[in-house]
Amino acid sequence: MSLDNFVQVKKNQSVRTGINIGCYAAVMAKYQAKFPKAQFEVVMRKPWTVGLKDVHPSVLSPSEVLLEMYQYRRTNFKKFGQLFEKEIFTNRHAIFKLKTLKELSKVREVFLVCCERNPAECHRSILYKFLSNLEFYLKKWRIFS
């Protein structure tokens, strides 16, 4: 069965697909109960600080330096997004992870989880933009594979 056929079968079975950025770490357990078939991808630098003990730092989180620049208002969100884009698309592990999540989102709903409550002020919204337009960003950064 081809991927396209598989996706169509899942859609016919009412399986939710796509990328969702509305979940944050404090309410992740509620979302997991409500969406048991979804994939929850924790995209945090220090997940253990919010009780996620067995989760490793994500390659899809901003660097410590970049995060501190934004948290301590040394840069605005637009500039943060530009710098974060450079960090992501110059990291082959991050690119692989983005490609994997993009493919996974075709067959199930993927929740990007961080500790920031408001996704509009979080790197999850930037990751969502990357995932929604992944082919564009791969071309922009001359990544062919």
C-alpha positions as CSV (number, residue, x, y, z in Angstrom):
1,M,0.0,0.0,0.0
2,S,1.4,3.4,-1.0
3,L,1.7,6.2,1.5
4,D,-1.0,8.2,-0.3
5,N,-3.4,5.2,0.0
6,F,-2.5,4.7,3.6
7,V,-3.2,8.4,4.4
8,Q,-6.5,8.2,2.6
9,V,-7.5,5.0,4.7
10,K,-6.6,6.8,7.9
11,K,-8.6,9.9,6.9
12,N,-11.5,7.6,6.2
13,Q,-11.1,6.1,9.6
14,S,-11.4,9.6,11.2
15,V,-7.8,9.7,12.4
16,R,-6.8,13.2,13.1
17,T,-3.6,14.3,11.2
18,G,-1.5,17.4,11.0
19,I,0.6,19.5,13.3
20,N,-0.9,20.9,16.5
21,I,0.9,23.6,18.6
22,G,-1.8,24.1,21.2
23,C,-0.5,21.7,23.8
24,Y,2.1,22.8,26.5
25,A,3.9,20.6,29.0
26,A,1.6,21.4,32.0
27,V,-1.5,20.0,30.3
28,M,0.2,17.3,28.2
29,A,-1.3,14.5,30.2
30,K,-4.9,15.7,29.5
31,Y,-4.1,15.9,25.8
32,Q,-2.6,12.5,25.8
33,A,-5.8,11.1,27.3
34,K,-8.0,13.0,24.9
35,F,-5.9,12.1,21.8
36,P,-4.4,8.6,22.5
37,K,-3.4,8.0,18.9
38,A,-1.5,11.3,18.6
39,Q,2.3,11.7,18.6
40,F,3.6,14.1,21.3
41,E,6.9,15.6,20.4
42,V,8.6,17.5,23.3
43,V,10.6,20.3,21.7
44,M,12.3,21.7,24.9
45,R,15.9,22.3,25.9
46,K,15.3,21.2,29.5
47,P,12.2,19.0,29.7
48,W,13.0,17.7,33.2
49,T,12.4,21.2,34.6
50,V,8.6,20.7,34.1
51,G,8.5,17.1,35.3
52,L,9.2,15.3,32.0
53,K,11.9,13.0,33.5
54,D,12.8,10.6,30.8
55,V,12.8,13.1,27.9
56,H,16.0,14.3,26.4
57,P,16.7,17.8,25.1
58,S,15.3,18.2,21.6
59,V,17.2,19.1,18.5
60,L,14.2,21.3,17.7
61,S,14.6,23.6,20.6
62,P,16.6,26.8,20.5
63,S,20.1,26.9,21.8
64,E,20.6,28.2,25.4
65,V,22.2,31.4,24.1
66,L,19.3,32.1,21.7
67,L,16.7,31.3,24.2
68,E,18.3,33.6,26.8
69,M,18.5,36.4,24.3
70,Y,14.7,36.2,23.8
71,Q,13.8,35.6,27.4
72,Y,15.8,38.5,28.6
73,R,14.5,40.8,25.9
74,R,17.8,41.2,24.1
75,T,16.0,40.4,20.8
76,N,12.4,40.5,19.5
77,F,10.4,37.5,18.3
78,K,11.0,38.3,14.6
79,K,14.8,38.3,15.0
80,F,14.6,35.3,17.3
81,G,12.7,33.5,14.5
82,Q,15.4,34.4,12.0
83,L,18.2,33.2,14.2
84,F,16.3,30.0,15.1
85,E,15.8,29.3,11.4
86,K,19.6,29.4,10.9
87,E,20.1,27.1,13.9
88,I,17.6,24.5,12.6
89,F,18.5,24.5,9.0
90,T,22.3,24.2,9.6
91,N,21.7,21.2,11.9
92,R,21.3,17.9,10.0
93,H,19.7,16.2,13.0
94,A,17.1,18.9,13.2
95,I,16.4,18.7,9.5
96,F,16.0,14.9,9.7
97,K,13.6,15.4,12.7
98,L,11.5,18.0,10.7
99,K,11.3,15.6,7.8
100,T,10.2,12.7,10.1
101,L,7.5,14.8,11.8
102,K,6.3,16.1,8.4
103,E,5.8,12.5,7.2
104,L,4.3,11.4,10.5
105,S,1.8,14.2,10.4
106,K,0.3,12.7,7.3
107,V,-0.9,9.7,9.2
108,R,-1.5,11.0,12.7
109,E,-1.8,14.2,14.6
110,V,1.5,15.5,15.9
111,F,1.5,17.8,19.0
112,L,4.6,20.0,19.5
113,V,5.0,20.4,23.2
114,C,7.0,23.0,25.1
115,C,6.6,24.8,28.5
116,E,5.4,28.1,27.0
117,R,1.7,28.5,27.5
118,N,1.1,30.8,24.6
119,P,2.1,29.3,21.2
120,A,2.3,32.7,19.6
121,E,5.2,33.6,21.8
122,C,6.9,30.2,21.5
123,H,9.3,28.5,19.0
124,R,6.5,25.9,18.4
125,S,4.8,28.5,16.1
126,I,8.1,28.9,14.2
127,L,8.5,25.1,13.9
128,Y,4.9,25.0,12.7
129,K,5.8,27.5,10.0
130,F,8.8,25.4,9.0
131,L,6.8,22.2,8.9
132,S,3.9,23.8,6.9
133,N,6.4,25.0,4.3
134,L,9.2,22.5,4.6
135,E,9.9,22.2,0.9
136,F,10.4,26.0,0.6
137,Y,12.8,26.1,3.6
138,L,14.8,23.1,2.3
139,K,15.2,24.9,-1.1
140,K,16.0,28.2,0.6
141,W,18.8,26.6,2.6
142,R,19.9,24.5,-0.4
143,I,19.2,21.2,1.3
144,F,18.5,18.5,-1.3
145,S,17.9,14.9,-0.3
